[in-house]
Amino acid sequence: MRSLEDLGRVRLSKHFFMRDFLYSEIGNIHCLQNVPENPDIAIKNGRGLCENLLDPLEETFGRIAIRSAYRSPDLNRFGNENGLNCARNEANYGHHIWDMGGPEVQGACASIAIPWFADRYAEGRDWRDLAWWIHDHLPYSEMWFFPKLAALNLTWRVRPQRTISSYIAPKGKLLVAGAEPSEKQAERRARYADFPPFRGIAYP
């Protein structure tokens, strides 16, 4: 218990602590622990996610909501085997499983909602406005958008892929790894011209 409390107190960035990412509905309902097998690796990759992606989002748009984040291999395996929207473990290394996998997949993912944008999305705003803003400002690896709240899985990796996908129309891949955006930079900027001023370290 004491070591888990200490892990939860680890500060990953200006705005986030490790405890923010350990909550799991699957774990709570099915009495499964959600504790990293390799805490040092989870902390390192969690810091990459928070410092590079989540902190700038929070500083720009206000408080963001963490819907799902770290999953232990045992918890994720249970979710996959029981149809609970969890990919198989090997596919989740460097995503929701922060502390497993080789150097080519080192990273971390969180499912987040941005209330500032969710309100505008509810009024008809295009999810791609946020996708292109993130693409132009932050060193993300992957984005997956969902219809509810325009929430997204946002992944940071040491070796980023830079892909954008969505379950919202137009569904599928908006950007594949290594490709240039289909919209020119001026078009993308026009989409988010009314967004709050960016705060954080700009992605080159």
HUPEVEN-V976706 format. One record per backbone hydrogen bond with DSSP energy under -0.5 kcal/mol. NH is the residue of the N-H (numbers start at 1). CO is the residue of the C=O. Records with the same first field share a line. If there is no record, write none. Layout:
BEGIN
NH=CO ; CO
END
This chain:
BEGIN
5=1
6=2
7=3
8=4
9=5
10=7
12=10 ; 16
13=16
18=10
19=8
20=17
21=18
22=19
28=24
29=25
30=26
31=27
32=27
41=38
42=38
43=39
44=40
45=41
46=42
47=43
48=44
49=45
50=46
51=47
52=48
53=49
54=49
55=50
57=53
58=54
59=55
60=56
61=57
62=58
65=113
67=65 ; 111
68=111
70=21
71=96
76=72
77=73
78=74
79=75
80=76
81=77
82=78
83=80
84=79
91=88
92=88 ; 89
93=89 ; 90
94=97
95=92
97=92
98=96
100=97
105=102
106=103
108=156
109=95
110=154
111=68
112=110 ; 152
113=65
115=63 ; 113
117=114
118=114
119=115
120=116
121=117
122=118
123=119
124=121
125=120
129=126
130=126 ; 127
131=127
132=128
133=129
134=130
135=131
136=132
137=133 ; 134
138=134
140=138
141=155
142=155
143=163
144=153
145=165
146=151
149=147
150=147
151=148
152=112
153=144
154=110 ; 152
155=142 ; 153
156=108
158=106
160=158
162=141
163=141
164=175
165=143
166=172
167=145
172=166
174=164 ; 172
175=164
178=161
179=176
188=184
189=185
190=186
191=187
192=188
193=190
195=192
202=200
203=137
END
